[in-house]
Amino acid sequence: MHLVRDSTKTKITDQQLREAGIRPIFVRRWFNQHYGMTFQTFQRMFRINHAFQELKTGKTATHTALDSGYDSLSGFGYTFKKLLGHSPTLHLENAVILIDRLTTPIGPMFVCATDEGICLLEFVDRRMLETEFEDLQRRLKAPIMAGENAHITQLKQELEEYFLGSRTEFSVPLHTPGTDFQNGVWQMLGTIPYGETASYQEQATRLNNPKAVRAVARANGMNRVAIVIPCHRVIGKDGSLTGYAGGLERKRWLLDHEKSHAPKA
């Protein structure tokens, strides 16, 4: 564990483990047995959580805040200097993505918001989370800072009600940068009724593009706002559960939760 704690900004390789006299296969088995996740997932979560704690200390207040040592944690480390280089008029006080952490019955999540609305809600162990942070900052030309605004406060309240089973729709404003097609797919997801499901084929048909099943699936996978934009309600054409960034167990939990709390006809 000391190797992980000492590597807050880089990934530990199998070669480094061998040099430390540790067999990689033993490490992988140990983390699966004791933490229920892969060693890579544990490292990713540790790096992201460490970066989040650094953001909370206010380190982003200087030019070096997001510039020191974040070579692997590219999401948080899409540097302040680089952002300024893309836009000379960009200043911290008028272009910021706020990030906070919350707990849910199915695991901790990160939530990000701009002045316009929620732009990210993901489980902390989401595989592509670092890439999502980087992409979000690039698209919005804004750095991530720890903090909370009215949208995040509202989202936390609505999520609490959702998990209690008393809320079936979300009203918090969203800010979802993406292509017109992606936003069309994400909006379509919001039309799938609470407690019900739809297939990728059904989504494509509703978009008047029945041959775009694969494109629809890709757009679903690029949804950054889990639960609120309910990509978990999309299943295979044969009724089977399909890929979900938060994991199939969480997808099953969400579908069962909604089915048990859906208004009776």
C-alpha positions as YAML, in Angstrom:
chain: A
units: angstrom
residues:
- id: 1
  name: MET
  ca: [0.00, 0.00, 0.00]
- id: 2
  name: HIS
  ca: [2.92, 2.38, 0.60]
- id: 3
  name: LEU
  ca: [3.69, 2.28, -3.13]
- id: 4
  name: VAL
  ca: [0.18, 3.53, -3.89]
- id: 5
  name: ARG
  ca: [0.31, 6.23, -1.22]
- id: 6
  name: ASP
  ca: [3.66, 7.42, -2.56]
- id: 7
  name: SER
  ca: [2.40, 7.49, -6.16]
- id: 8
  name: THR
  ca: [-0.36, 10.08, -5.99]
- id: 9
  name: LYS
  ca: [0.17, 11.34, -9.53]
- id: 10
  name: THR
  ca: [1.52, 8.36, -11.50]
- id: 11
  name: LYS
  ca: [0.41, 4.83, -12.29]
- id: 12
  name: ILE
  ca: [2.35, 1.95, -10.74]
- id: 13
  name: THR
  ca: [3.49, -0.47, -13.43]
- id: 14
  name: ASP
  ca: [4.05, -4.21, -13.19]
- id: 15
  name: GLN
  ca: [7.77, -3.54, -13.61]
- id: 16
  name: GLN
  ca: [7.78, -1.26, -10.55]
- id: 17
  name: LEU
  ca: [6.01, -3.95, -8.56]
- id: 18
  name: ARG
  ca: [8.59, -6.55, -9.59]
- id: 19
  name: GLU
  ca: [11.43, -4.18, -8.69]
- id: 20
  name: ALA
  ca: [9.86, -3.86, -5.24]
- id: 21
  name: GLY
  ca: [9.83, -7.64, -4.92]
- id: 22
  name: ILE
  ca: [6.05, -7.92, -5.39]
- id: 23
  name: ARG
  ca: [4.38, -10.28, -7.85]
- id: 24
  name: PRO
  ca: [1.80, -8.37, -9.98]
- id: 25
  name: ILE
  ca: [-0.58, -11.34, -10.07]
- id: 26
  name: PHE
  ca: [-0.59, -11.45, -6.25]
- id: 27
  name: VAL
  ca: [-1.44, -7.74, -6.10]
- id: 28
  name: ARG
  ca: [-4.31, -8.13, -8.54]
- id: 29
  name: ARG
  ca: [-5.79, -11.04, -6.61]
- id: 30
  name: TRP
  ca: [-5.35, -9.26, -3.26]
- id: 31
  name: PHE
  ca: [-7.19, -6.11, -4.38]
- id: 32
  name: ASN
  ca: [-10.03, -8.11, -5.92]
- id: 33
  name: GLN
  ca: [-10.37, -10.10, -2.70]
- id: 34
  name: HIS
  ca: [-10.10, -7.23, -0.21]
- id: 35
  name: TYR
  ca: [-11.51, -4.27, -2.14]
- id: 36
  name: GLY
  ca: [-13.73, -5.90, -4.75]
- id: 37
  name: MET
  ca: [-11.99, -4.01, -7.57]
- id: 38
  name: THR
  ca: [-8.93, -4.25, -9.76]
- id: 39
  name: PHE
  ca: [-5.59, -2.78, -8.74]
- id: 40
  name: GLN
  ca: [-5.83, -0.37, -11.68]
- id: 41
  name: THR
  ca: [-9.25, 0.84, -10.53]
- id: 42
  name: PHE
  ca: [-7.98, 1.33, -6.98]
- id: 43
  name: GLN
  ca: [-5.01, 3.37, -8.24]
- id: 44
  name: ARG
  ca: [-7.27, 5.50, -10.42]
- id: 45
  name: MET
  ca: [-9.63, 6.23, -7.53]
- id: 46
  name: PHE
  ca: [-6.70, 7.03, -5.23]
- id: 47
  name: ARG
  ca: [-5.16, 9.48, -7.70]
- id: 48
  name: ILE
  ca: [-8.45, 11.22, -8.41]
- id: 49
  name: ASN
  ca: [-9.38, 11.47, -4.75]
- id: 50
  name: HIS
  ca: [-5.92, 12.81, -3.91]
- id: 51
  name: ALA
  ca: [-6.29, 15.44, -6.63]
- id: 52
  name: PHE
  ca: [-9.72, 16.35, -5.31]
- id: 53
  name: GLN
  ca: [-8.29, 16.90, -1.84]
- id: 54
  name: GLU
  ca: [-5.57, 19.09, -3.32]
- id: 55
  name: LEU
  ca: [-8.18, 21.13, -5.16]
- id: 56
  name: LYS
  ca: [-10.03, 21.63, -1.87]
- id: 57
  name: THR
  ca: [-6.94, 23.23, -0.37]
- id: 58
  name: GLY
  ca: [-7.21, 26.02, -2.92]
- id: 59
  name: LYS
  ca: [-4.10, 25.15, -4.90]
- id: 60
  name: THR
  ca: [-5.83, 26.15, -8.12]
- id: 61
  name: ALA
  ca: [-5.61, 29.78, -7.03]
- id: 62
  name: THR
  ca: [-2.15, 30.06, -8.62]
- id: 63
  name: HIS
  ca: [-0.80, 29.30, -12.07]
- id: 64
  name: THR
  ca: [1.08, 26.30, -10.72]
- id: 65
  name: ALA
  ca: [-1.95, 24.80, -9.03]
- id: 66
  name: LEU
  ca: [-2.92, 22.46, -11.84]
- id: 67
  name: ASP
  ca: [0.53, 22.48, -13.38]
- id: 68
  name: SER
  ca: [2.66, 20.48, -10.98]
- id: 69
  name: GLY
  ca: [2.97, 16.77, -11.35]
- id: 70
  name: TYR
  ca: [-0.38, 15.93, -12.94]
- id: 71
  name: ASP
  ca: [1.07, 14.14, -15.97]
- id: 72
  name: SER
  ca: [-1.06, 11.05, -15.37]
- id: 73
  name: LEU
  ca: [-4.09, 12.76, -13.88]
- id: 74
  name: SER
  ca: [-4.74, 14.65, -17.08]
- id: 75
  name: GLY
  ca: [-8.29, 15.54, -16.16]
- id: 76
  name: PHE
  ca: [-7.39, 17.74, -13.24]
- id: 77
  name: GLY
  ca: [-4.05, 18.50, -14.78]
- id: 78
  name: TYR
  ca: [-5.22, 20.11, -18.02]
- id: 79
  name: THR
  ca: [-3.18, 23.01, -16.85]
- id: 80
  name: PHE
  ca: [-4.23, 26.51, -16.03]
- id: 81
  name: LYS
  ca: [-1.40, 27.80, -18.22]
- id: 82
  name: LYS
  ca: [-2.58, 25.75, -21.19]
- id: 83
  name: LEU
  ca: [-6.11, 27.05, -20.75]
- id: 84
  name: LEU
  ca: [-4.81, 30.59, -20.67]
- id: 85
  name: GLY
  ca: [-2.83, 29.81, -23.78]
- id: 86
  name: HIS
  ca: [-5.99, 28.74, -25.63]
- id: 87
  name: SER
  ca: [-7.86, 31.85, -24.54]
- id: 88
  name: PRO
  ca: [-5.90, 34.95, -23.45]
- id: 89
  name: THR
  ca: [-9.11, 36.43, -22.04]
- id: 90
  name: LEU
  ca: [-9.82, 33.46, -19.79]
- id: 91
  name: HIS
  ca: [-9.67, 34.29, -16.10]
- id: 92
  name: LEU
  ca: [-10.34, 32.09, -13.12]
- id: 93
  name: GLU
  ca: [-13.10, 34.30, -11.77]
- id: 94
  name: ASN
  ca: [-15.30, 34.16, -14.89]
- id: 95
  name: ALA
  ca: [-14.70, 30.66, -16.24]
- id: 96
  name: VAL
  ca: [-14.78, 27.90, -13.66]
- id: 97
  name: ILE
  ca: [-16.04, 24.33, -13.39]
- id: 98
  name: LEU
  ca: [-16.81, 23.56, -9.76]
- id: 99
  name: ILE
  ca: [-16.42, 20.02, -8.46]
- id: 100
  name: ASP
  ca: [-17.74, 18.37, -5.30]
- id: 101
  name: ARG
  ca: [-18.10, 14.84, -4.02]
- id: 102
  name: LEU
  ca: [-21.24, 13.16, -2.70]
- id: 103
  name: THR
  ca: [-22.23, 9.76, -1.37]
- id: 104
  name: THR
  ca: [-25.05, 7.58, -2.64]
- id: 105
  name: PRO
  ca: [-26.41, 4.13, -1.72]
- id: 106
  name: ILE
  ca: [-24.49, 2.68, -4.68]
- id: 107
  name: GLY
  ca: [-21.19, 4.46, -4.24]
- id: 108
  name: PRO
  ca: [-19.54, 7.89, -4.09]
- id: 109
  name: MET
  ca: [-19.84, 10.25, -7.04]
- id: 110
  name: PHE
  ca: [-18.26, 13.43, -8.34]
- id: 111
  name: VAL
  ca: [-20.49, 16.28, -9.49]
- id: 112
  name: CYS
  ca: [-19.32, 19.21, -11.62]
- id: 113
  name: ALA
  ca: [-21.23, 22.37, -12.48]
- id: 114
  name: THR
  ca: [-20.83, 25.68, -14.24]
- id: 115
  name: ASP
  ca: [-22.98, 28.77, -13.84]
- id: 116
  name: GLU
  ca: [-25.30, 27.25, -16.46]
- id: 117
  name: GLY
  ca: [-25.93, 23.91, -14.77]
- id: 118
  name: ILE
  ca: [-24.66, 20.42, -13.96]
- id: 119
  name: CYS
  ca: [-22.07, 19.28, -16.48]
- id: 120
  name: LEU
  ca: [-20.89, 16.01, -14.91]
- id: 121
  name: LEU
  ca: [-22.16, 13.40, -12.47]
- id: 122
  name: GLU
  ca: [-20.09, 10.22, -12.40]
- id: 123
  name: PHE
  ca: [-19.15, 7.43, -10.01]
- id: 124
  name: VAL
  ca: [-15.62, 7.95, -8.71]
- id: 125
  name: ASP
  ca: [-14.49, 4.57, -10.08]
- id: 126
  name: ARG
  ca: [-15.70, 5.29, -13.60]
- id: 127
  name: ARG
  ca: [-13.00, 3.98, -15.91]
- id: 128
  name: MET
  ca: [-12.78, 7.01, -18.22]
- id: 129
  name: LEU
  ca: [-13.24, 9.66, -15.54]
- id: 130
  name: GLU
  ca: [-9.85, 11.28, -16.00]
- id: 131
  name: THR
  ca: [-10.46, 11.56, -19.74]
- id: 132
  name: GLU
  ca: [-13.88, 13.07, -19.08]
- id: 133
  name: PHE
  ca: [-12.36, 15.74, -16.83]
- id: 134
  name: GLU
  ca: [-9.85, 16.63, -19.52]
- id: 135
  name: ASP
  ca: [-12.46, 16.72, -22.29]
- id: 136
  name: LEU
  ca: [-14.85, 18.81, -20.20]
- id: 137
  name: GLN
  ca: [-12.20, 21.40, -19.39]
- id: 138
  name: ARG
  ca: [-11.12, 21.58, -23.01]
- id: 139
  name: ARG
  ca: [-14.67, 21.99, -24.29]
- id: 140
  name: LEU
  ca: [-15.62, 24.63, -21.75]
- id: 141
  name: LYS
  ca: [-12.17, 26.28, -21.69]
- id: 142
  name: ALA
  ca: [-12.34, 26.40, -17.91]
- id: 143
  name: PRO
  ca: [-10.35, 24.84, -15.05]
- id: 144
  name: ILE
  ca: [-11.85, 22.55, -12.42]
- id: 145
  name: MET
  ca: [-11.92, 23.92, -8.88]
- id: 146
  name: ALA
  ca: [-13.34, 22.44, -5.70]
- id: 147
  name: GLY
  ca: [-16.51, 24.20, -4.66]
- id: 148
  name: GLU
  ca: [-20.30, 24.22, -4.70]
- id: 149
  name: ASN
  ca: [-22.88, 26.44, -6.36]
- id: 150
  name: ALA
  ca: [-26.68, 26.52, -6.39]
- id: 151
  name: HIS
  ca: [-26.88, 23.86, -9.11]
- id: 152
  name: ILE
  ca: [-24.77, 21.41, -7.13]
- id: 153
  name: THR
  ca: [-26.81, 22.09, -4.00]
- id: 154
  name: GLN
  ca: [-30.02, 21.45, -5.93]
- id: 155
  name: LEU
  ca: [-28.62, 18.29, -7.51]
- id: 156
  name: LYS
  ca: [-27.65, 16.87, -4.12]
- id: 157
  name: GLN
  ca: [-31.17, 17.48, -2.78]
- id: 158
  name: GLU
  ca: [-32.85, 15.98, -5.83]
- id: 159
  name: LEU
  ca: [-30.55, 12.94, -5.78]
- id: 160
  name: GLU
  ca: [-31.35, 12.35, -2.11]
- id: 161
  name: GLU
  ca: [-35.05, 12.40, -2.96]
- id: 162
  name: TYR
  ca: [-34.46, 10.12, -5.93]
- id: 163
  name: PHE
  ca: [-32.71, 7.50, -3.82]
- id: 164
  name: LEU
  ca: [-35.46, 7.75, -1.20]
- id: 165
  name: GLY
  ca: [-37.94, 6.92, -3.97]
- id: 166
  name: SER
  ca: [-39.87, 10.17, -3.68]
- id: 167
  name: ARG
  ca: [-38.54, 11.81, -6.88]
- id: 168
  name: THR
  ca: [-39.09, 10.42, -10.38]
- id: 169
  name: GLU
  ca: [-37.91, 13.43, -12.41]
- id: 170
  name: PHE
  ca: [-35.04, 15.88, -12.08]
- id: 171
  name: SER
  ca: [-35.42, 19.63, -12.59]
- id: 172
  name: VAL
  ca: [-31.84, 20.78, -12.00]
- id: 173
  name: PRO
  ca: [-30.44, 22.73, -15.01]
- id: 174
  name: LEU
  ca: [-27.88, 20.88, -17.14]
- id: 175
  name: HIS
  ca: [-24.92, 22.09, -19.18]
- id: 176
  name: THR
  ca: [-24.01, 19.36, -21.68]
- id: 177
  name: PRO
  ca: [-21.45, 20.42, -24.27]
- id: 178
  name: GLY
  ca: [-21.48, 18.06, -27.23]
- id: 179
  name: THR
  ca: [-22.54, 17.65, -30.84]
- id: 180
  name: ASP
  ca: [-26.12, 18.20, -31.97]
- id: 181
  name: PHE
  ca: [-26.49, 14.44, -32.44]
- id: 182
  name: GLN
  ca: [-25.18, 13.68, -28.95]
- id: 183
  name: ASN
  ca: [-27.48, 16.22, -27.35]
- id: 184
  name: GLY
  ca: [-30.37, 14.80, -29.34]
- id: 185
  name: VAL
  ca: [-29.61, 11.33, -27.96]
- id: 186
  name: TRP
  ca: [-29.21, 12.66, -24.41]
- id: 187
  name: GLN
  ca: [-32.52, 14.52, -24.66]
- id: 188
  name: MET
  ca: [-34.16, 11.35, -25.96]
- id: 189
  name: LEU
  ca: [-32.87, 9.47, -22.92]
- id: 190
  name: GLY
  ca: [-34.79, 11.88, -20.75]
- id: 191
  name: THR
  ca: [-38.05, 10.85, -22.45]
- id: 192
  name: ILE
  ca: [-37.76, 7.22, -21.31]
- id: 193
  name: PRO
  ca: [-40.28, 7.08, -18.46]
- id: 194
  name: TYR
  ca: [-39.15, 6.38, -14.91]
- id: 195
  name: GLY
  ca: [-39.48, 2.67, -14.21]
- id: 196
  name: GLU
  ca: [-39.33, 1.73, -17.90]
- id: 197
  name: THR
  ca: [-36.61, 0.84, -20.38]
- id: 198
  name: ALA
  ca: [-35.87, 1.22, -24.09]
- id: 199
  name: SER
  ca: [-33.42, -0.37, -26.52]
- id: 200
  name: TYR
  ca: [-30.79, 1.34, -28.64]
- id: 201
  name: GLN
  ca: [-32.89, 0.44, -31.67]
- id: 202
  name: GLU
  ca: [-35.94, 2.12, -30.19]
- id: 203
  name: GLN
  ca: [-33.88, 5.23, -29.47]
- id: 204
  name: ALA
  ca: [-32.58, 5.36, -33.04]
- id: 205
  name: THR
  ca: [-36.10, 4.95, -34.41]
- id: 206
  name: ARG
  ca: [-37.43, 7.76, -32.22]
- id: 207
  name: LEU
  ca: [-34.64, 9.96, -33.60]
- id: 208
  name: ASN
  ca: [-35.90, 9.15, -37.13]
- id: 209
  name: ASN
  ca: [-32.61, 7.43, -37.86]
- id: 210
  name: PRO
  ca: [-33.24, 3.68, -37.38]
- id: 211
  name: LYS
  ca: [-29.87, 2.71, -38.86]
- id: 212
  name: ALA
  ca: [-27.90, 4.77, -36.35]
- id: 213
  name: VAL
  ca: [-27.98, 2.17, -33.59]
- id: 214
  name: ARG
  ca: [-24.23, 2.10, -33.08]
- id: 215
  name: ALA
  ca: [-23.98, 5.89, -33.14]
- id: 216
  name: VAL
  ca: [-26.74, 6.07, -30.55]
- id: 217
  name: ALA
  ca: [-24.90, 3.55, -28.37]
- id: 218
  name: ARG
  ca: [-21.70, 5.60, -28.60]
- id: 219
  name: ALA
  ca: [-23.56, 8.79, -27.65]
- id: 220
  name: ASN
  ca: [-25.14, 6.99, -24.70]
- id: 221
  name: GLY
  ca: [-21.68, 5.93, -23.56]
- id: 222
  name: MET
  ca: [-20.45, 9.54, -23.73]
- id: 223
  name: ASN
  ca: [-23.18, 10.80, -21.41]
- id: 224
  name: ARG
  ca: [-21.41, 12.62, -18.56]
- id: 225
  name: VAL
  ca: [-24.43, 13.12, -16.31]
- id: 226
  name: ALA
  ca: [-25.33, 9.72, -14.90]
- id: 227
  name: ILE
  ca: [-28.78, 9.03, -13.42]
- id: 228
  name: VAL
  ca: [-30.13, 12.51, -14.24]
- id: 229
  name: ILE
  ca: [-29.72, 11.72, -17.93]
- id: 230
  name: PRO
  ca: [-30.92, 8.13, -17.52]
- id: 231
  name: CYS
  ca: [-28.69, 6.09, -19.83]
- id: 232
  name: HIS
  ca: [-29.16, 3.24, -17.35]
- id: 233
  name: ARG
  ca: [-32.67, 2.78, -18.79]
- id: 234
  name: VAL
  ca: [-31.28, 1.58, -22.11]
- id: 235
  name: ILE
  ca: [-31.05, -2.20, -22.50]
- id: 236
  name: GLY
  ca: [-30.33, -4.67, -25.27]
- id: 237
  name: LYS
  ca: [-32.88, -5.46, -27.93]
- id: 238
  name: ASP
  ca: [-33.32, -8.91, -26.36]
- id: 239
  name: GLY
  ca: [-33.98, -7.38, -22.95]
- id: 240
  name: SER
  ca: [-30.52, -8.09, -21.55]
- id: 241
  name: LEU
  ca: [-28.52, -5.54, -19.57]
- id: 242
  name: THR
  ca: [-25.84, -3.95, -21.71]
- id: 243
  name: GLY
  ca: [-22.72, -1.93, -20.94]
- id: 244
  name: TYR
  ca: [-22.98, 0.80, -18.32]
- id: 245
  name: ALA
  ca: [-20.08, 3.03, -17.27]
- id: 246
  name: GLY
  ca: [-21.01, 2.67, -13.61]
- id: 247
  name: GLY
  ca: [-21.07, -1.13, -13.87]
- id: 248
  name: LEU
  ca: [-23.89, -3.58, -14.54]
- id: 249
  name: GLU
  ca: [-24.58, -4.12, -10.83]
- id: 250
  name: ARG
  ca: [-25.34, -0.43, -10.41]
- id: 251
  name: LYS
  ca: [-27.45, -0.47, -13.56]
- id: 252
  name: ARG
  ca: [-29.48, -3.39, -12.22]
- id: 253
  name: TRP
  ca: [-29.85, -1.62, -8.86]
- id: 254
  name: LEU
  ca: [-31.11, 1.59, -10.50]
- id: 255
  name: LEU
  ca: [-33.62, -0.24, -12.70]
- id: 256
  name: ASP
  ca: [-34.92, -2.30, -9.76]
- id: 257
  name: HIS
  ca: [-35.12, 0.85, -7.61]
- id: 258
  name: GLU
  ca: [-37.14, 2.73, -10.22]
- id: 259
  name: LYS
  ca: [-39.41, -0.21, -10.92]
- id: 260
  name: SER
  ca: [-40.22, -0.60, -7.24]
- id: 261
  name: HIS
  ca: [-41.01, 3.12, -6.82]
- id: 262
  name: ALA
  ca: [-42.73, 3.79, -10.14]
- id: 263
  name: PRO
  ca: [-46.28, 5.17, -9.80]
- id: 264
  name: LYS
  ca: [-48.87, 2.44, -10.11]
- id: 265
  name: ALA
  ca: [-51.12, 2.61, -13.15]
...
